[in-house]
Amino acid sequence: MLKKLALASAMVLAASGMAQAQSGPNLIETRQVAFALLGGDFAGINAVIALKGDVKTLEGRARAITRYAAIMPSLFPQGTAAGSNTKALPEVFSDAAGFQKAAMAMGAAATKLADAAKAGDAELVATEAKAVGATCGACHNAYRAK
Ligand code: HEC
């Protein structure tokens, strides 16, 4: 009896695990939304710089970009190369190490941006924001369809 119960619950667990895999988040749409938010966020950062606003307010947003950089590659697992109008080029999946490096470059630049913001150094913030922008462009050139 106990054995049967244990077996039955193991089967239920396995079945719910399978159901979860099937009904989990759509990673292509998840990453597209994250990038759309990132694009808006980075535009906002640049607007604060252009309008000579308080650069100290940019620290948290820059740190969030660093955090996104750290998890970004995990949103591109094998099997998500097609569908949902993805613009990810095949190179994302065939050169995962290079893609990871490009994400880490954005993270490192965003950390410098956050540190400059924390210090309240507007000139340095402008320089580091340009550097972050360069990492967006570098990755898009190599890994995103036009
Ligand atoms: C490591 C590579 C990489 C970096 C770094 C990167 N991107 Fe992207 N980005 C991509 C890829 C790949 C896509 C396409 C994703 C898809 O369609 O599945 C994308 C898509 C986008 C999109 C379109 C989102 C949509 O579907 O509407 C925007 C906007 C964007 N990125 C902005 C940025 C900005 C701003 C930065 C820098 C702050 C940045 N990205 C840095 C790889 C990168």
Residues whose N, C-alpha, C, O or C-beta is under 5 A from the ligand:
A	BS01	HEC	I28 Q32 F35 A36 L38 G39 F42 N85 T86 K87 A88 F99 A102 A103 M106 V132 T135 C136 C139 H140 Y143 R144
